[in-house]
Amino acid sequence: MSMPTPQSRLKWLMQTLGPGMAVAATGVGAGDLVAASVAGAKFGTAVLWAAVVGALLKFAVNEGIARWQLATQTTLLEGWTQKLHRSISVYFLVYLVLWSFFVAGALISACGLAGYSLFGFGSVQGWGIVHSIAAAAFVYWGRYRYFETMMKFFIGLMFMAIILCAALILPEVDGVLYGLVLPSLPAGSTKFIFGVIGGVGGSVTLLSYGYWIREKSWLGSEHHTRVRVDLITAYALTGIFGVAVMIIAAGVSPQVATGTGIVLALADRLAEVLGPTGKWVFLVGFWGAVFSSMLGVWQGVPYLFADFLQAYRGQTPQNVRTDSKPYRWYLLYLAFPPMLVLIFGRPVWIIVLYSILGALFMPFLAATLLILNNRREWVQSFRNGLWMNLLLILSLVLFAYLGWNQLVTIR
């Protein structure tokens, strides 16, 4: 039997990388940029390890989602409906509707800020609306293969821009290596570190991966290696991106490290160090990050709603069609009603309810994977191994602690 050539390995890798690139591009949004930027501005390179830990934990969760699907031929959402109490699915639907509204509103605002900062005319609200309509039109009339190609383009654009900026202003290499491999907890850093760990790589959008691998016809256990390579690459890039943002932010004054203003502070810092070109390159990367996140949410989240309707009605699991009415209804729900956030803000009681449900989602996801993927009669040889169980338990504990902190803050 002939050995595979380097060219054949490269071809296989290029054919494999696809859904994972969509996960990476979707998971790196404005919230992740802000969390990493604030941590970098306040504590420099000492907490770079948090981005690596966050990427590792999100990989463990997403790999578990994919492994369940490869073993059972059902999505995780279908698994919840079929194997767990009916209330689990109802809880998720309530959470999904609230999460979708406010995350979509945040993405519209972030794209508005990115467009206005990059092009320099119009308004934040106007650019946000333009981006939302453009993303909805692309998803409504497009096909998955066009979406995947677009996400690969954006992942290349934003990673090249942000990593180039980080490389050009790289501080001492020793400090970077120390911050990566020797975890430290500077005074007052705990909540910011948990913010980075929780923000890296997304949350609900992890579930979209199962639908994207269906679109690629990765339907059986024989695709497990392909899925792992795809996800390892995706989360390696996600971790590197988080580290790069924190390196750029390390020279920003901590006094400006609040909200979305930190993003403009990063751009101004790069203008001081690298000149106007540095600022422009960073803003292009920021725009690519938030718009690709919007595209990923607009394309991936409607699968969840449509699949929920199928599973809850007891219909035989089947591929969710992107031209089905439930999918398109939910796409329009994401694209238009959340524009109201730009005008009216967020009612306080909705914020409280959304925060409570949101705080429980990641530990809920890790807990259900510990239950479902440890039952041999359900997943056979695809049961969790020791290391995967340890990573899921760590995810459960860390994300539960992060959620508790959010609840305490609300009070």
C-alpha positions as a printed Julia matrix, in Angstrom:
411×3 Matrix{Float64}:
   0.0    0.0    0.0
   1.46   3.38  -1.01
   2.09   6.02   1.62
   0.08   9.25   1.34
   2.08  12.08  -0.17
   2.34  15.53   1.45
   0.16  16.84  -1.38
  -2.59  14.27  -0.67
  -2.45  15.06   3.07
  -2.77  18.77   2.34
  -5.7   18.12   0.0
  -7.43  16.03   2.69
  -6.86  18.78   5.25
  -8.26  21.47   2.98
 -11.34  19.34   2.31
 -11.73  18.7    6.05
 -11.49  22.27   7.31
 -14.92  23.78   6.88
 -17.51  23.51   9.67
 -14.76  24.17  12.2
 -13.81  27.38  10.42
 -17.45  28.44  10.68
 -17.38  27.66  14.41
 -14.21  29.7   14.89
 -15.47  32.67  12.89
 -18.85  32.59  14.66
 -17.45  32.12  18.15
 -15.1   35.1   17.94
 -17.43  38.07  18.2
 -17.52  41.5   19.79
 -18.05  40.09  23.29
 -14.94  37.92  23.02
 -12.91  40.84  21.7
 -14.05  43.1   24.53
 -13.45  40.49  27.26
  -9.96  39.67  25.97
  -9.14  43.34  25.41
 -10.18  44.4   28.91
  -8.19  41.56  30.5
  -5.13  42.44  28.4
  -5.38  46.15  29.19
  -5.65  45.56  32.95
  -3.2   42.7   33.43
  -0.99  42.6   30.33
   0.42  39.28  29.16
   0.21  37.66  32.62
  -3.22  36.18  31.89
  -2.72  34.98  28.31
  -3.25  31.43  29.55
  -6.96  32.16  30.07
  -7.58  32.31  26.31
  -5.88  28.93  25.87
  -7.91  27.34  28.69
 -11.14  28.81  27.28
 -10.43  27.39  23.82
  -9.55  23.97  25.28
 -12.76  23.74  27.3
 -14.94  24.84  24.37
 -13.19  22.22  22.21
 -14.09  19.51  24.75
 -17.75  20.56  24.75
 -18.0   20.86  20.96
 -16.2   17.56  20.39
 -18.72  15.93  22.72
 -21.61  17.42  20.74
 -20.17  16.09  17.49
 -19.32  12.66  18.96
 -22.9   12.19  20.17
 -24.17  12.96  16.69
 -21.7   10.66  14.92
 -22.58   7.8   17.29
 -26.37   8.19  17.27
 -27.14   9.93  13.96
 -29.18  12.48  15.95
 -28.29  16.03  16.95
 -27.74  16.8   20.61
 -31.02  18.73  20.67
 -32.81  15.63  19.39
 -30.98  13.63  22.06
 -32.29  15.94  24.78
 -35.84  15.5   23.49
 -35.64  11.71  23.14
 -33.51  10.73  26.16
 -34.1   13.39  28.81
 -37.14  14.89  30.51
 -39.39  17.0   28.29
 -38.8   20.06  30.48
 -35.18  20.16  29.28
 -36.29  20.96  25.73
 -38.82  23.53  26.93
 -36.18  25.28  29.01
 -33.87  25.39  26.01
 -36.56  26.88  23.75
 -37.29  29.68  26.24
 -33.59  30.34  26.61
 -33.03  30.24  22.84
 -35.7   32.84  22.09
 -34.39  35.29  24.72
 -30.72  34.64  23.93
 -31.35  35.1   20.21
 -33.03  38.48  20.65
 -30.33  40.08  22.76
 -27.33  38.45  21.1
 -28.72  39.51  17.71
 -29.2   43.03  19.06
 -25.64  43.08  20.36
 -24.3   41.84  17.02
 -26.26  44.47  15.11
 -24.81  47.16  17.42
 -21.28  45.76  17.09
 -21.48  45.59  13.3
 -22.78  49.15  13.33
 -19.79  50.26  15.4
 -17.38  48.33  13.17
 -18.86  49.73   9.96
 -18.95  53.3   11.23
 -15.38  53.09  12.6
 -14.04  51.57   9.39
 -15.79  53.71   6.78
 -16.15  56.93   8.77
 -19.6   58.07   7.59
 -23.25  57.35   8.34
 -24.26  56.25  11.85
 -23.78  53.24  14.1
 -27.51  52.46  13.88
 -27.54  52.75  10.1
 -24.53  50.5    9.61
 -25.98  47.95  12.04
 -29.23  47.75  10.08
 -27.36  47.46   6.76
 -25.24  44.58   8.07
 -28.25  42.72   9.48
 -30.21  42.95   6.23
 -27.16  41.94   4.16
 -26.46  38.9    6.37
 -30.13  37.85   6.29
 -30.29  38.14   2.5
 -27.1   36.11   2.09
 -28.41  33.3    4.32
 -31.98  33.42   2.94
 -30.93  32.94  -0.7
 -27.57  31.28  -0.23
 -26.52  27.67   0.23
 -24.3   26.09   2.86
 -21.29  25.78   0.54
 -21.36  29.52  -0.14
 -21.66  30.19   3.6
 -18.66  27.96   4.35
 -16.57  29.67   1.66
 -17.49  33.08   3.06
 -16.57  32.03   6.6
 -13.19  30.74   5.44
 -12.59  34.11   3.8
 -13.48  35.98   7.01
 -11.43  33.69   9.23
  -8.43  34.4    7.02
  -9.13  38.13   6.96
  -9.59  38.67  10.66
  -6.82  36.35  11.78
  -4.29  37.83   9.38
  -5.22  41.37  10.46
  -5.26  40.81  14.22
  -2.27  38.47  14.39
  -0.25  40.77  12.12
  -0.95  43.69  14.45
   0.0   41.6   17.51
   3.22  40.42  15.85
   4.25  43.97  14.93
   3.93  45.25  18.51
   4.95  42.01  20.23
   6.47  42.69  23.66
   9.31  40.61  25.08
   8.93  36.97  24.03
   9.77  35.78  27.54
   6.76  37.64  28.94
   4.44  36.12  26.34
   5.7   32.58  26.99
   5.45  33.1   30.74
   1.86  34.29  30.41
   0.96  31.26  28.28
   2.52  28.38  30.19
   2.68  29.6   33.81
  -0.82  30.5   35.0
  -0.95  33.42  37.4
  -3.75  35.29  39.15
  -2.84  38.97  39.55
  -4.77  40.77  42.28
  -8.31  41.53  41.11
  -8.01  39.45  37.95
 -10.32  36.54  38.76
 -13.55  37.88  37.27
 -11.76  39.08  34.14
 -10.07  35.7   33.66
 -13.4   33.92  33.95
 -14.82  36.43  31.48
 -12.15  35.45  28.94
 -12.62  31.72  29.56
 -16.39  32.01  29.27
 -16.34  34.29  26.24
 -13.83  32.48  24.02
 -15.48  30.32  21.36
 -19.18  31.1   21.81
 -21.95  29.26  23.69
 -25.23  28.34  21.99
 -23.54  28.53  18.59
 -21.56  25.41  19.53
 -24.74  23.45  18.76
 -24.69  24.71  15.16
 -21.66  22.52  14.43
 -23.84  19.42  14.34
 -25.96  20.88  11.54
 -22.94  22.06   9.58
 -21.37  18.59   9.61
 -24.72  17.22   8.39
 -24.47  19.62   5.47
 -21.05  18.06   4.73
 -22.57  14.53   4.98
 -20.29  13.58   7.88
 -22.85  11.14   9.19
 -21.07   8.17  10.77
 -18.31   7.11  13.14
 -15.88   6.89  10.23
 -15.78  10.69  10.22
 -14.62  11.02  13.83
 -10.98  11.69  12.9
 -12.04  14.28  10.35
 -14.24  16.04  12.93
 -11.47  16.1   15.54
  -8.94  17.56  13.12
 -11.49  20.16  12.05
 -12.27  21.17  15.65
  -8.66  21.07  16.88
  -7.71  23.46  14.1
 -10.7   25.71  14.82
 -10.02  26.04  18.53
  -6.28  26.41  18.04
  -7.05  29.43  15.86
  -9.58  30.68  18.43
  -7.02  30.51  21.23
  -4.37  32.23  19.12
  -6.84  34.98  18.24
  -7.66  35.59  21.92
  -3.97  35.7   22.8
  -3.27  38.16  19.96
  -6.04  40.53  21.1
  -4.71  40.47  24.68
  -1.19  41.23  23.44
  -2.46  44.25  21.49
  -4.43  45.43  24.53
  -1.5   45.05  26.91
  -0.33  48.61  26.19
  -3.73  50.29  26.53
  -4.45  52.35  29.63
  -6.65  50.35  32.05
  -8.76  53.49  32.57
 -10.32  53.09  29.1
 -10.9   49.35  29.47
 -14.69  49.5   29.62
 -17.31  48.36  27.12
 -16.9   48.72  23.38
 -14.75  51.82  23.91
 -11.83  49.44  24.46
 -11.97  48.46  20.76
 -11.48  52.05  19.62
  -8.73  52.42  22.23
  -6.92  49.46  20.65
  -7.21  51.04  17.22
  -5.84  54.35  18.54
  -2.93  52.56  20.2
  -2.02  50.83  16.94
  -2.17  54.19  15.16
   0.36  55.56  17.65
   2.71  52.58  17.33
   2.3   51.57  13.67
   0.77  54.64  12.06
  -2.61  54.97  10.3
  -2.11  51.68   8.44
  -1.95  49.76  11.73
  -5.24  51.28  12.86
  -6.9   50.52   9.51
  -5.69  46.9    9.5
  -7.03  46.38  13.03
 -10.42  47.87  12.19
 -10.67  45.58   9.15
  -9.98  42.62  11.43
 -12.54  43.83  13.97
 -15.15  44.27  11.25
 -14.4   40.78   9.9
 -14.76  39.28  13.39
 -18.14  40.81  14.19
 -19.7   40.43  10.73
 -18.62  36.79  10.42
 -20.08  36.2   13.89
 -23.36  37.71  12.67
 -23.32  35.5    9.56
 -22.68  32.42  11.69
 -25.53  33.21  14.1
 -27.96  34.13  11.3
 -27.12  30.88   9.44
 -26.62  28.45  12.34
 -29.16  29.35  15.01
 -32.32  28.93  12.87
 -31.35  25.24  12.55
 -31.88  24.9   16.3
 -35.39  26.33  16.26
 -36.47  24.27  13.24
 -34.94  21.1   14.69
 -36.65  21.73  18.02
 -40.05  21.9   16.29
 -39.38  18.6   14.51
 -38.17  16.83  17.65
 -40.85  18.22  19.96
 -43.59  17.13  17.56
 -42.15  13.6   17.58
 -41.22  13.68  13.9
 -38.49  11.37  12.61
 -35.11  13.16  12.85
 -34.07  14.49   9.48
 -31.87  17.17   8.02
 -33.24  20.64   8.62
 -33.86  22.37   5.31
 -32.69  25.96   5.08
 -35.64  26.74   2.81
 -38.19  25.44   5.34
 -40.63  27.9    6.9
 -39.47  27.45  10.52
 -35.84  28.06   9.52
 -36.68  31.19   7.53
 -39.1   32.52  10.15
 -36.39  32.34  12.77
 -33.85  33.93  10.44
 -36.17  36.9   10.05
 -36.7   36.99  13.83
 -32.94  37.31  14.28
 -32.5   39.95  11.6
 -35.3   42.44  12.29
 -36.95  42.61  15.77
 -33.59  42.97  17.6
 -33.06  46.24  15.71
 -35.33  47.69  18.42
 -32.39  47.33  20.82
 -30.71  50.14  18.87
 -33.62  52.46  19.61
 -35.27  51.5   22.89
 -32.52  49.73  24.83
 -33.21  46.69  27.03
 -36.13  46.46  29.48
 -34.71  45.65  32.94
 -36.86  42.59  33.67
 -35.89  41.0   30.35
 -32.21  41.54  31.13
 -32.61  39.83  34.51
 -34.47  36.83  33.04
 -32.05  36.54  30.13
 -29.02  36.72  32.45
 -30.39  34.03  34.76
 -31.1   31.63  31.86
 -27.83  32.46  30.13
 -25.79  31.85  33.27
 -27.13  28.29  33.39
 -26.56  27.31  29.74
 -22.88  26.29  29.57
 -22.98  24.22  32.78
 -26.25  22.73  31.52
 -24.57  21.8   28.22
 -21.54  20.23  29.95
 -23.81  18.32  32.37
 -25.98  16.84  29.61
 -22.87  15.71  27.71
 -21.61  13.97  30.85
 -24.94  12.13  31.05
 -25.52  11.3   27.39
 -21.96  10.47  26.31
 -21.28   8.12  29.22
 -24.13   5.71  28.43
 -22.68   2.78  26.52
 -26.12   1.66  25.29
 -26.53   5.05  23.61
 -23.07   5.82  22.16
 -21.32   2.41  22.26
 -17.56   2.82  21.77
 -17.93   6.62  21.55
 -18.27   6.97  25.32
 -16.28   9.72  26.98
 -12.72   8.8   27.9
 -11.08   9.82  31.17
  -9.58  13.06  29.84
 -12.78  14.13  28.13
 -14.77  13.53  31.32
 -12.24  15.56  33.31
 -12.45  18.45  30.83
 -16.26  18.37  30.89
 -16.31  18.32  34.69
 -13.88  21.27  34.73
 -16.14  23.05  32.24
 -19.17  22.38  34.43
 -17.45  23.73  37.56
 -15.89  26.8   35.93
 -18.95  27.84  33.94
 -21.21  27.25  36.97
 -18.93  29.53  39.0
 -19.02  32.13  36.24
 -22.82  31.87  36.13
 -23.05  32.26  39.92
 -20.95  35.43  39.69
 -23.36  36.79  37.1
 -26.34  36.08  39.37
 -24.62  37.78  42.33
 -23.89  40.81  40.12
 -27.57  41.03  39.14
 -28.56  41.22  42.78
